[in-house]
Amino acid sequence: MSEGCSGNCGSCASGGDCSHTKVAECMNKIKNKYFVLSGKGGVGKSSVAALLALSLARAGRRVGLLDVDFHGPSQPTLFGVTDARLEAGEAENSIAPLDAGGVKLVSIGLLLEDSDQAVIWRGPAKMGVLEQLLSVVEWGDLDDLVLDFPPGTGDEILSACQLIPGRKRAVVVTTPQEVSLADCRKCLDFCAKVGLDVAGVVENMSGFVCPACGARHDLFSQGGGEKLAAAHHLPLLAQLPLDPGFMRCCDEGRLAEGLAGSPAIADALKHVAADLAAK
């Protein structure tokens, strides 16, 4: 029996082909799995996940990005591939990930007929799809798989923690204000209870530097992510500023161009990628 199966499922008991075994076989080809989490929505978690994947790929690593936010998949928009659709892989009943600027991308948004279609699934349905994406996508041998989860500590992340074998680390995204920090503290408590290591904290929307006068304005309080990281003895991986030009590029599906036009964000993510790769 492969790692990743408890031996209690019906397939294993009957000597059949266990889906947990397929997940383990696929995931064991991937060295590192990064769970990008946030306790609260609207903090820019998906953009941080996309930036992290792109920065790791630019560092010469083999990278995949799995959009696990089934009800609000943002990765196709960020990478400008909302009209693309995933195709069958070389193996039977497999899916080939989309090449998005050197990142192997998979999202439920690339499987729906209409990108504006609502996904109305209960927990068991979502868990079944997650298990399928972890086992039938032809990820191949990767250095890193970045998983973009929905906000909170719900079914998706709990199931992923149970299904995915090997090294897993969380990157927790917050904004500086207390309303976000309060939910992130719950997120960190969740990680501690399920044994998920935390690589560090990213403080997003950390100040706005006026492009006209150069003055800095702390629109969403100040230093909250730094205090959160210090209180939990975690690294503060980055403090990413608000950049209207970058956000406009994200809305228009020009993530790589936006990164190139925002040196502060690009440099910060470059250091994060180097730090994670070194560890």
C-alpha positions, 0 to 999 in steps of 0.5 A: 500500500502506498503512502497516502492511503490509510487502508480503510477505503473499500478499494484497498480492502477488496484488493482493488485500485485505490484512488488514494494510491494514485494520488500518492504516486502522482504527488510523490513525483513533486518535491515541495507543495506550497499551500497558499492560504488566507483566513479572509477573502479579498487579501490578494491570496490568488495573486500571491499564489500566481506570483509565487509560482511564476517567480519560482519558475523564473528561478529555473524550477519546474513548477505547477499551480493548482487552483483549488478555489472551485467557487471563485477560480482566479488563476485563468484571469490572472494569466490571461487564459480564460478562453483556454480549456484543458485537454486530455493527456497522453495517458488514458483518462488523464488531463494535461496542464496548461503551459502558462508562462512556464507554469503548469496551470490547472484550474476548474475555470479551465474545465467549465464550458462557460467561465461565468458558470457558477459551481454549485457543489457540496463538500463531497463533490468538491473533495471528489474533484480535488482527488481527481485533479491530484491523481489524473493531471499529468504534472510529471516531475516537479520541484514545486506545486503551488496550491491556491486554496479558498479563504478559511479552513474548510473542506478543501484544505483539510482534504488536501492535507490528508490526501497529499503525501510528502513535504507540505508547507503553508504560505499565509497571506494577510493584509495589515489590518486587524480584521484580516489578522484575526482570521489569519490567526485562526488559519495558523491555529488550523495549521498547528492542529493538522501538523502543516508546517508554515513557511511564513507570512506574506503581508499584502497591500502593505502601503501605497507609494504615490507614483506622482510624489513618492509619498507612502500612505498606509491605507490598511493600517501598518505592520500587521503581518510583521506583528503576526509573524513575530507573535507566532515565531514565523518568517515575514516572507514579504511586504507587498505594496499596493501598485495600481499599475500591477493590479490593472495588469492582473485584471487584464491577464498580463501578470508577467507584464505587471510583475516586470513593471513593479520592481518592488513586488518583483524583487520581494517575490524573487527573494521569497522564491529563493528563500523557499527553494533554499529551505 
